[in-house]
Amino acid sequence: MIKNEEGFPAGFVYVDVTGRDMGRYVEEAKQVVGQKVQLPAGYQLVWSGQYEYLQRVVERLWVVVPITLFIVFLLLYFNTGSFVKTVIILLAVPFSAIGAIWLLYLLNYNMSIAVWVELIALLGVDAETAVFMLLYLDLAFNERKAKGEMRSIADLKHAIQDGAVKRLPPKVMTVAVMFMGLVPIMWSTGAGSDVMRRIAAPMIGGIFTSFILELVVYPAIYEIWKGREVRKLAEAGPSNV
């Protein structure tokens, strides 16, 4: 059979890649072929198939991901009305990505389109849960401040502890429900199970590390942020507290 591509006679060499990242394999193969294969005049070598689709998706992701981050930033800013709160909430992104990447590494999963899609979805979930954590901390802080009980850093720590404890049950419930829904997918079999496992894995790892972040790191950051305000109130005296 004589095949053609874009009006030119073409010969196809099919390669199955297992246990390797498609993009990295092709990049290494390009170097080896470029060093050892000399193409005659009028011939060209094109890497196509899944690699070509991957390149198109990567180009789109370079546009989609920044736009997504910008939209999330705007929505958070409009919701909180504070640039500082928005930045604190977005700290969940790298922490959740750490858990997602580590779990992918432990499962020996390569980066794929499905993984990138779920990482973008993980960004939205982490931002949503972080908003509620800061809301509970703000409520506890403002409640003590309104009662005149915010006179020292110790009072601030008590307020943060109260807010974090109130947030703990709904946070545990949220994480538990997501785990119960996603973990069974990791043992799924049949058509499409490979893709589904790679979609579920980043969310499972990311939710675990973001859970630790919100209960351990957020309160500490909140204390640093509100500490200045508490010190000013303490210096102003009881009449202004």
Kinemage of the C-alpha trace (Angstrom):
@kinemage 1
@onewidth
@group {chain A} dominant
@subgroup {mainchain}
@vectorlist {calphas} color= white
{ca met a 1} P 0.000 0.000 0.000
{ca ile a 2} L 1.266 3.446 -0.943
{ca lys a 3} L 0.351 5.971 1.750
{ca asn a 4} L 0.503 9.738 1.562
{ca glu a 5} L 0.469 12.611 4.014
{ca glu a 6} L -0.367 16.171 2.860
{ca gly a 7} L 0.074 15.094 -0.737
{ca phe a 8} L 3.519 13.516 -0.247
{ca pro a 9} L 4.318 9.786 -0.199
{ca ala a 10} L 4.799 8.749 3.434
{ca gly a 11} L 6.135 5.810 5.379
{ca phe a 12} L 5.047 5.235 8.980
{ca val a 13} L 7.067 3.744 11.824
{ca tyr a 14} L 4.878 2.822 14.793
{ca val a 15} L 6.344 2.914 18.299
{ca asp a 16} L 4.642 1.726 21.493
{ca val a 17} L 5.834 3.518 24.628
{ca thr a 18} L 5.268 1.777 27.957
{ca gly a 19} L 6.498 2.892 31.342
{ca arg a 20} L 7.766 6.190 29.968
{ca asp a 21} L 6.456 9.693 29.607
{ca met a 22} L 5.475 10.211 25.975
{ca gly a 23} L 6.874 13.722 25.690
{ca arg a 24} L 10.205 12.877 27.323
{ca tyr a 25} L 10.608 9.726 25.240
{ca val a 26} L 10.065 11.579 21.974
{ca glu a 27} L 12.462 14.374 22.955
{ca glu a 28} L 15.193 11.820 23.687
{ca ala a 29} L 14.364 9.896 20.505
{ca lys a 30} L 14.637 13.101 18.473
{ca gln a 31} L 18.181 13.649 19.730
{ca val a 32} L 19.252 10.078 18.976
{ca val a 33} L 17.661 10.031 15.522
{ca gly a 34} L 19.085 13.469 14.728
{ca gln a 35} L 22.605 12.253 15.554
{ca lys a 36} L 22.460 8.890 13.801
{ca val a 37} L 20.087 9.381 10.845
{ca gln a 38} L 20.952 11.555 7.853
{ca leu a 39} L 17.875 12.327 5.748
{ca pro a 40} L 18.373 12.561 1.982
{ca ala a 41} L 17.354 15.713 0.149
{ca gly a 42} L 13.580 16.020 -0.200
{ca tyr a 43} L 12.838 13.872 2.862
{ca gln a 44} L 11.414 15.060 6.174
{ca leu a 45} L 10.846 13.404 9.526
{ca val a 46} L 7.685 14.207 11.530
{ca trp a 47} L 6.773 12.919 14.994
{ca ser a 48} L 3.028 12.470 15.029
{ca gly a 49} L 0.338 10.422 16.785
{ca gln a 50} L -0.242 10.899 20.503
{ca tyr a 51} L 2.855 13.080 20.780
{ca glu a 52} L 1.386 15.564 18.313
{ca tyr a 53} L -1.870 15.691 20.284
{ca leu a 54} L 0.115 16.167 23.497
{ca gln a 55} L 1.977 19.127 22.014
{ca arg a 56} L -1.282 20.788 21.030
{ca val a 57} L -2.710 20.323 24.515
{ca val a 58} L 0.455 21.684 26.150
{ca glu a 59} L 0.251 24.809 23.996
{ca arg a 60} L -3.355 25.324 25.068
{ca leu a 61} L -2.489 24.719 28.724
{ca trp a 62} L 0.105 27.510 28.592
{ca val a 63} L -2.841 29.785 27.844
{ca val a 64} L -5.586 28.126 29.895
{ca val a 65} L -3.678 27.748 33.183
{ca pro a 66} L -2.647 31.436 33.555
{ca ile a 67} L -6.159 32.550 32.605
{ca thr a 68} L -7.631 30.126 35.148
{ca leu a 69} L -5.317 31.374 37.892
{ca phe a 70} L -6.186 34.982 37.067
{ca ile a 71} L -9.934 34.278 37.144
{ca val a 72} L -9.613 32.414 40.445
{ca phe a 73} L -7.600 35.317 41.874
{ca leu a 74} L -10.267 37.825 40.821
{ca leu a 75} L -13.105 35.714 42.233
{ca leu a 76} L -11.286 35.301 45.532
{ca tyr a 77} L -10.501 38.988 45.731
{ca phe a 78} L -14.119 39.962 45.050
{ca asn a 79} L -15.237 37.424 47.659
{ca thr a 80} L -12.816 38.415 50.431
{ca gly a 81} L -12.221 42.061 49.557
{ca ser a 82} L -8.633 41.672 50.738
{ca phe a 83} L -5.458 41.188 48.733
{ca val a 84} L -3.727 39.575 51.718
{ca lys a 85} L -6.521 37.031 52.221
{ca thr a 86} L -6.462 36.195 48.531
{ca val a 87} L -2.720 35.500 48.624
{ca ile a 88} L -3.114 33.365 51.769
{ca ile a 89} L -5.850 31.322 50.104
{ca leu a 90} L -3.723 30.781 47.006
{ca leu a 91} L -0.993 29.303 49.217
{ca ala a 92} L -3.095 26.132 49.093
{ca val a 93} L -2.143 25.661 45.454
{ca pro a 94} L 1.547 24.684 45.873
{ca phe a 95} L 0.809 22.646 49.009
{ca ser a 96} L -1.908 20.649 47.275
{ca ala a 97} L 0.319 20.223 44.218
{ca ile a 98} L 2.998 18.687 46.463
{ca gly a 99} L 0.637 15.917 47.564
{ca ala a 100} L -0.618 15.350 44.035
{ca ile a 101} L 2.878 15.078 42.548
{ca trp a 102} L 4.160 12.810 45.319
{ca leu a 103} L 1.239 10.406 44.898
{ca leu a 104} L 1.759 10.360 41.138
{ca tyr a 105} L 5.418 9.550 41.770
{ca leu a 106} L 4.613 6.746 44.224
{ca leu a 107} L 2.112 5.240 41.788
{ca asn a 108} L 4.648 5.609 38.947
{ca tyr a 109} L 2.187 7.647 36.869
{ca asn a 110} L 3.518 9.915 34.143
{ca met a 111} L 2.193 13.390 33.428
{ca ser a 112} L -0.690 13.257 30.985
{ca ile a 113} L -3.636 15.303 29.796
{ca ala a 114} L -5.883 13.646 32.371
{ca val a 115} L -3.461 14.566 35.172
{ca trp a 116} L -3.266 18.204 34.089
{ca val a 117} L -7.049 18.487 33.903
{ca glu a 118} L -7.419 17.177 37.448
{ca leu a 119} L -4.684 19.489 38.750
{ca ile a 120} L -6.683 22.443 37.447
{ca ala a 121} L -9.810 21.078 39.147
{ca leu a 122} L -7.814 20.606 42.361
{ca leu a 123} L -6.984 24.320 42.321
{ca gly a 124} L -10.668 25.221 42.542
{ca val a 125} L -11.420 22.738 45.320
{ca asp a 126} L -8.493 23.913 47.465
{ca ala a 127} L -9.408 27.563 47.026
{ca glu a 128} L -12.983 26.840 48.074
{ca thr a 129} L -12.023 25.018 51.267
{ca ala a 130} L -9.406 27.651 52.117
{ca val a 131} L -12.055 30.393 51.913
{ca phe a 132} L -14.108 28.620 54.570
{ca met a 133} L -11.081 28.184 56.820
{ca leu a 134} L -10.325 31.901 56.761
{ca leu a 135} L -14.012 32.635 57.306
{ca tyr a 136} L -14.037 30.639 60.554
{ca leu a 137} L -10.829 32.328 61.718
{ca asp a 138} L -12.238 35.776 60.941
{ca leu a 139} L -15.485 35.024 62.774
{ca ala a 140} L -13.632 33.910 65.898
{ca phe a 141} L -11.292 36.916 65.741
{ca asn a 142} L -14.046 39.490 65.232
{ca glu a 143} L -16.206 37.933 67.939
{ca arg a 144} L -13.464 38.261 70.571
{ca lys a 145} L -12.552 41.710 69.322
{ca ala a 146} L -16.170 42.898 69.647
{ca lys a 147} L -16.272 41.618 73.241
{ca gly a 148} L -13.048 43.454 74.083
{ca glu a 149} L -11.141 40.223 74.612
{ca met a 150} L -8.435 40.868 72.013
{ca arg a 151} L -5.743 42.504 74.145
{ca ser a 152} L -2.697 40.299 73.516
{ca ile a 153} L -1.159 37.670 71.251
{ca ala a 154} L -2.408 35.032 73.700
{ca asp a 155} L -5.976 36.206 73.063
{ca leu a 156} L -5.308 36.020 69.323
{ca lys a 157} L -4.057 32.439 69.674
{ca his a 158} L -7.183 31.469 71.612
{ca ala a 159} L -9.364 32.989 68.892
{ca ile a 160} L -7.446 31.158 66.161
{ca gln a 161} L -7.729 27.893 68.078
{ca asp a 162} L -11.482 28.337 68.492
{ca gly a 163} L -11.941 29.085 64.801
{ca ala a 164} L -9.760 26.167 63.668
{ca val a 165} L -11.531 23.719 65.987
{ca lys a 166} L -14.930 24.785 64.633
{ca arg a 167} L -13.643 24.280 61.101
{ca leu a 168} L -12.224 20.815 61.843
{ca pro a 169} L -15.477 18.737 61.693
{ca pro a 170} L -16.707 20.107 58.320
{ca lys a 171} L -13.186 19.869 56.895
{ca val a 172} L -12.803 16.241 57.989
{ca met a 173} L -16.233 15.476 56.544
{ca thr a 174} L -15.326 17.109 53.227
{ca val a 175} L -12.056 15.197 52.931
{ca ala a 176} L -13.684 11.908 54.001
{ca val a 177} L -16.456 12.217 51.425
{ca met a 178} L -13.957 12.955 48.659
{ca phe a 179} L -11.794 10.016 49.712
{ca met a 180} L -14.791 7.670 49.766
{ca gly a 181} L -15.744 8.816 46.297
{ca leu a 182} L -12.286 8.760 44.715
{ca val a 183} L -10.380 5.909 46.373
{ca pro a 184} L -12.584 3.147 44.826
{ca ile a 185} L -11.643 4.511 41.402
{ca met a 186} L -8.021 3.533 42.096
{ca trp a 187} L -9.099 -0.143 42.154
{ca ser a 188} L -11.364 0.110 39.133
{ca thr a 189} L -10.840 -2.142 36.129
{ca gly a 190} L -12.208 -2.246 32.634
{ca ala a 191} L -12.356 0.189 29.756
{ca gly a 192} L -11.233 3.680 30.669
{ca ser a 193} L -9.967 2.700 34.130
{ca asp a 194} L -6.384 3.775 33.334
{ca val a 195} L -7.539 7.302 32.557
{ca met a 196} L -9.879 7.440 35.556
{ca arg a 197} L -7.115 6.404 37.960
{ca arg a 198} L -4.891 9.179 36.675
{ca ile a 199} L -7.719 11.655 37.104
{ca ala a 200} L -8.435 10.562 40.683
{ca ala a 201} L -4.817 10.284 41.901
{ca pro a 202} L -3.909 14.017 41.861
{ca met a 203} L -7.103 14.924 43.714
{ca ile a 204} L -6.511 12.307 46.425
{ca gly a 205} L -2.917 13.378 47.061
{ca gly a 206} L -3.710 17.082 46.836
{ca ile a 207} L -6.674 16.952 49.211
{ca phe a 208} L -4.549 15.169 51.838
{ca thr a 209} L -1.763 17.773 51.876
{ca ser a 210} L -4.167 20.719 51.635
{ca phe a 211} L -6.001 19.294 54.668
{ca ile a 212} L -2.746 19.465 56.656
{ca leu a 213} L -2.026 22.942 55.297
{ca glu a 214} L -5.357 24.408 56.362
{ca leu a 215} L -5.150 23.032 59.889
{ca val a 216} L -1.444 23.616 60.571
{ca val a 217} L -0.062 26.335 58.304
{ca tyr a 218} L -3.061 28.646 57.833
{ca pro a 219} L -3.519 29.381 61.561
{ca ala a 220} L 0.182 30.278 61.853
{ca ile a 221} L 0.009 32.603 58.850
{ca tyr a 222} L -3.180 34.146 60.211
{ca glu a 223} L -1.466 34.801 63.542
{ca ile a 224} L 1.434 36.570 61.832
{ca trp a 225} L -0.981 38.663 59.782
{ca lys a 226} L -3.324 39.662 62.609
{ca gly a 227} L -0.529 39.971 65.177
{ca arg a 228} L 0.272 43.505 64.059
{ca glu a 229} L -3.327 44.606 64.521
{ca val a 230} L -3.480 43.060 68.008
{ca arg a 231} L -0.245 44.793 69.057
{ca lys a 232} L -1.623 48.138 67.897
{ca leu a 233} L -4.809 47.553 69.880
{ca ala a 234} L -2.777 46.633 72.958
{ca glu a 235} L -0.612 49.746 72.623
{ca ala a 236} L -3.685 51.966 72.164
{ca gly a 237} L -4.978 50.940 75.586
{ca pro a 238} L -8.174 49.318 76.918
{ca ser a 239} L -10.333 52.301 75.957
{ca asn a 240} L -9.673 51.731 72.239
{ca val a 241} L -9.793 47.943 72.259
